[in-house]
Amino acid sequence: MYEKCRLEEPGRMRRNIDPCILVIFGATGDLTGRKLLPAIYNLGRDGTLPANFACVGFARREKTHEQFREELKGDINQHSRTKPIDEGFWHHFQEQIYYHQSEFDSDEGYEKLALFLKQIDNRYATRGNRVFYLSVQPKFFPIIIEQLKKHGLVYNVHEVEDRWSRVIIEKPFGHDSQSAAALQGEISKHLDESQIYRIDHYLGKETVQNILVFRFANAIFESLWNYKHVDHVQITVAEDIGIGTRGHFFEEQGLLRDIVQNHVMQLLSLMAMEPPVSLSADAIRDEKVKVVKSIRPLSEEDLKETVIRGQYGKGFIHGEPARGYREEQDVDPNSKIETYLALRLFIDNWRWAGVPFYLRGGKRLPKKGTEIAVIFKDAPGVLFNMHGKKNDPNVLVIRIQPDEGISMKINCKVPGPSSPIQPVKMDFRYGSYFGQSPPEAYERLIWDCISGDSTLFARVDEVEQSWAIYTPILQYWSIHPPTDFPSYPSGSWGPKKADELMEKENRAWRLL
Ligand SMILES: NC(=O)c1ccc[n+]([C@@H]2O[C@H](COP(=O)([O-])OP(=O)(O)OC[C@H]3O[C@@H](n4cnc5c(N)ncnc54)[C@H](OP(=O)(O)O)[C@@H]3O)[C@@H](O)[C@H]2O)c1
């Protein structure tokens, strides 16, 4: 099987990584077909997988290895960032992919899996190393992990040194502080923290990783990155789509749990953290946790006045009529679930004292876009603030997606004798500069897990601290249900109250 992988081609990126088997639980699900298998295919094709590697899909439906491979081929052709499928490569690579049918709680299923993995170990020399990817509903996380332990598929790190086992856990990790703690309690009976890889796919995005490089590999920004120079920060995760066919899922989640508590908080902590003492996983995560720990708890008044929830109603998206959330498939016609959230947080540490961080996320907004905007304080108005007209503040924008890049708004003199001042934008775009689209987040994250690097995965204390901020909001909402839903038309920038939050403080949301 060695020679079938393109691992020895010159110029390919390659860490010295161990052979292993990747087992995907939920292998017939949406995430596997759209993201995980295309990512594994691209890793294989780019020569980044270990030379000795196999992948086993685990799910409930009956199917043969061949049927599974055929379906995956269709998924890859549809969803891979590189299309069409490379037939020559796939022809060999598919032989390393297998299917295992079982219920998640079946002892017999795990016994057979253990035997099957041993056979694969013998065939591919994968040496007992395992990654288990739990792409399943959260209620199955503890059951699967317990079964893996019971059947000797995950190892005790203190007893077994010649092979390793790691478990990737999909989001969401709990739905509030209590459930996250309960889940952690269950899984930590069987796994050491070093074996747990809690995925937040935002961390796999190139532009998110670049936040650290941008901040700590450039001398010019760090001295401005504090309360002396920054007026405020805005973090936006905007989607133009509604919830589509994910009504069931979204009715249990809402936007806070789906986007803000995890993805937005990752952006916030990378943006606000202190320089880590090294680039080790724990050094970086230590600094991120400190940021989240420093966030001022929300007061009763904050919960009422500065946490704004909304739900989209009917409207127009890109000129086309769009239905309201309550008319979506599998949604309660009286649903109180939020599809929009804006809030203001303060980080009570030396660097950020008094600087508001405004966070917002929403569905059915006019445009798709994720960005971090740093709005700097005004220049002293002694020279160019003529006739009371203020110049625009400098704004640094890190665009996470789409159109990944970084821009800086500065004031310039318009050519000619009258000298008006106009804001202009200096713009760096990944796509045009590097001439290629970045790899998918899941490629990076699967590869990191195989190579044992947990930097881009959430540590348990990060998750706990984040829930400590958001659980009081959920509790407040459960006592005070919304009375104004739907509160913004599809295709608008959210509820009026969110604009008022900024207006009261003489600020405005950025238009993306
Ligand atoms: N989909 C996304 O875009 C997305 C994005 C981010 C995170 N996630 C997270 O990823 C996870 C998976 O999401 P998904 O959308 O892929 O889910 P899904 O489409 O509902 O797939 C569920 C998978 O679990 C299997 N399954 C369910 N019950 C089982 C049982 N009792 N025994 C054995 N297999 C069983 C199903 O197998 P059968 O089909 O054979 O029954 C299927 O393969 C969830 O935690 C979700 O929150 C998903």
The ligand as a MOL file (V3000), in Angstrom:
LIG
                    3D

  0  0  0     0  0            999 V3000
M  V30 BEGIN CTAB
M  V30 COUNTS 48 52 0 0 0
M  V30 BEGIN ATOM
M  V30 1 N -23.6070 18.9840 9.0600 0
M  V30 2 C -22.8910 20.0540 9.3280 0
M  V30 3 O -22.7010 20.9710 8.5230 0
M  V30 4 C -22.2380 20.1840 10.6670 0
M  V30 5 C -21.4350 21.3090 10.9140 0
M  V30 6 C -20.7800 21.4160 12.1330 0
M  V30 7 C -20.9460 20.4260 13.0830 0
M  V30 8 N -21.7510 19.3440 12.8260 0 CHG=1
M  V30 9 C -21.8820 18.3250 13.8700 0
M  V30 10 O -21.4510 17.0810 13.3350 0
M  V30 11 C -22.2100 16.0230 13.8720 0
M  V30 12 C -22.8030 15.2060 12.7390 0
M  V30 13 O -23.6450 16.0170 11.9760 0
M  V30 14 P -24.3230 15.5210 10.6190 0
M  V30 15 O -25.0530 16.7000 10.0870 0
M  V30 16 O -23.3290 14.8460 9.7520 0 CHG=-1
M  V30 17 O -25.3730 14.4360 11.1770 0
M  V30 18 P -26.3310 13.4650 10.3460 0
M  V30 19 O -26.3450 13.8580 8.9080 0
M  V30 20 O -27.6080 13.4180 11.0910 0
M  V30 21 O -25.5820 12.0490 10.4570 0
M  V30 22 C -25.6690 11.2430 11.5850 0
M  V30 23 C -24.8310 9.9940 11.3860 0
M  V30 24 O -24.9100 9.2400 12.5800 0
M  V30 25 C -25.3220 7.8970 12.2500 0
M  V30 26 N -26.1630 7.3840 13.3330 0
M  V30 27 C -27.1760 8.0250 13.9350 0
M  V30 28 N -27.6760 7.2470 14.9280 0
M  V30 29 C -26.9330 6.1150 14.9390 0
M  V30 30 C -26.9240 4.9530 15.7520 0
M  V30 31 N -27.7810 4.8000 16.7680 0
M  V30 32 N -26.0090 4.0060 15.4990 0
M  V30 33 C -25.1290 4.1470 14.4780 0
M  V30 34 N -25.0880 5.2200 13.6690 0
M  V30 35 C -25.9790 6.2000 13.9020 0
M  V30 36 C -26.0910 8.0190 10.9800 0
M  V30 37 O -26.0400 6.7700 10.3700 0
M  V30 38 P -27.2460 6.2270 9.4220 0
M  V30 39 O -27.4340 7.3050 8.3990 0
M  V30 40 O -26.6890 4.9780 8.8590 0
M  V30 41 O -28.4420 6.0820 10.3000 0
M  V30 42 C -25.2810 9.0860 10.2630 0
M  V30 43 O -24.1400 8.5010 9.6900 0
M  V30 44 C -23.2160 16.6720 14.8190 0
M  V30 45 O -22.6680 16.7050 16.1160 0
M  V30 46 C -23.3120 18.0870 14.3060 0
M  V30 47 O -23.6660 19.0020 15.3390 0
M  V30 48 C -22.3860 19.2040 11.6400 0
M  V30 END ATOM
M  V30 BEGIN BOND
M  V30 1 1 1 2
M  V30 2 2 2 3
M  V30 3 1 2 4
M  V30 4 1 4 5
M  V30 5 2 4 48
M  V30 6 2 5 6
M  V30 7 1 6 7
M  V30 8 2 7 8
M  V30 9 1 8 9
M  V30 10 1 8 48
M  V30 11 1 9 10
M  V30 12 1 9 46
M  V30 13 1 10 11
M  V30 14 1 11 12
M  V30 15 1 11 44
M  V30 16 1 12 13
M  V30 17 1 13 14
M  V30 18 2 14 15
M  V30 19 1 14 16
M  V30 20 1 14 17
M  V30 21 1 17 18
M  V30 22 2 18 19
M  V30 23 1 18 20
M  V30 24 1 18 21
M  V30 25 1 21 22
M  V30 26 1 22 23
M  V30 27 1 23 24
M  V30 28 1 23 42
M  V30 29 1 24 25
M  V30 30 1 25 26
M  V30 31 1 25 36
M  V30 32 1 26 27
M  V30 33 1 26 35
M  V30 34 2 27 28
M  V30 35 1 28 29
M  V30 36 1 29 30
M  V30 37 2 29 35
M  V30 38 1 30 31
M  V30 39 2 30 32
M  V30 40 1 32 33
M  V30 41 2 33 34
M  V30 42 1 34 35
M  V30 43 1 36 37
M  V30 44 1 36 42
M  V30 45 1 37 38
M  V30 46 2 38 39
M  V30 47 1 38 40
M  V30 48 1 38 41
M  V30 49 1 42 43
M  V30 50 1 44 45
M  V30 51 1 44 46
M  V30 52 1 46 47
M  V30 END BOND
M  V30 END CTAB
M  END
